[in-house]
Amino acid sequence: MSERARSFDSVAADYERHRPEYPQSALLWLAERLDLAPGRRVLDLGAGTGKLTRGLLALGLAVVAVEPGAAMLGQLRGALPGVEAHEGSAEAIPLPDASVDAAVAGQAYHWFDPERAVPELHRVLRAGGGVGLLWNWWDMRDPLQARLVELLGLAPAAGAADLPWAPLFSEVDRTTIESVHETTPDGIAARLATTSAMLVAEPERRVRLLEEVRALAAGYGERFPLPQRTHVFAFRRSS
């Protein structure tokens, strides 16, 4: 796994504290597309600190979490001690064949090696199972976020159109869920400090960029609304 992909382990507690949750409407949309009734067993792959895991549990699903970062997994286990959780990767999922009804990945699939991860997902899913991908991403229509994406060199959008799913999976549907969260200059700086681009930056550059972030955000007030776009994709396992 790349240095950027593993960089989150160094800020696991801050990641849990400052990263946004997934909108319930996004999870309900995905549950409907993947026929996820309460009690279904769902793999949260690249589960991080458990932000998506919590949303899935709230839908009555039986969740098993898999995360490669020991510190991130420690946060998840501390917050959700009753959840089955394993240290492992998308390229070698530590679960038996045909053991889950669905698999989801929140803010994670872009770190996977698809040539290895897609066959692994196919292996652990039961016949007719599905995969859901979610990203909480930047809303480029918001002037502040557009400027921050440019300043920090962040990816402006998420997408799954070019993923090598065929012939193991076929796309069912996709959507974008819009939501608004309140934040502060310090809050948005703290969130951005947990991005991989900042975590692998030289310390002096990181400090300078975060100062610029706070200065830009301060122009919007002590507390202000921040629009968010959550991109959601649903896939079905081929038999």
Buried (B, 14 or more C-beta within 10 A) or exposed (E): EEEEBBBBBEBBBBBBBBBBBBBEBBBBBBBEBBEBEEEBBBBBBBBBBBBBBBBBBEBEBBBBBBBBBEBBBBBBBEBBEEBEBBBBBBBEBEBEEBBBBBBBBBBBBBBBEBEEBBEBBBBBBBEEBBBBBBBBBBBBEBEBBBBBBEEBEBBEEBBBEEBEBEEBBEBBBBBBBEBEBEBBBBBBBBBBBBBBBBBBBEEEEBEEBBEBBBEBBEEBEEEBEBBBBBBBBBBBBEE
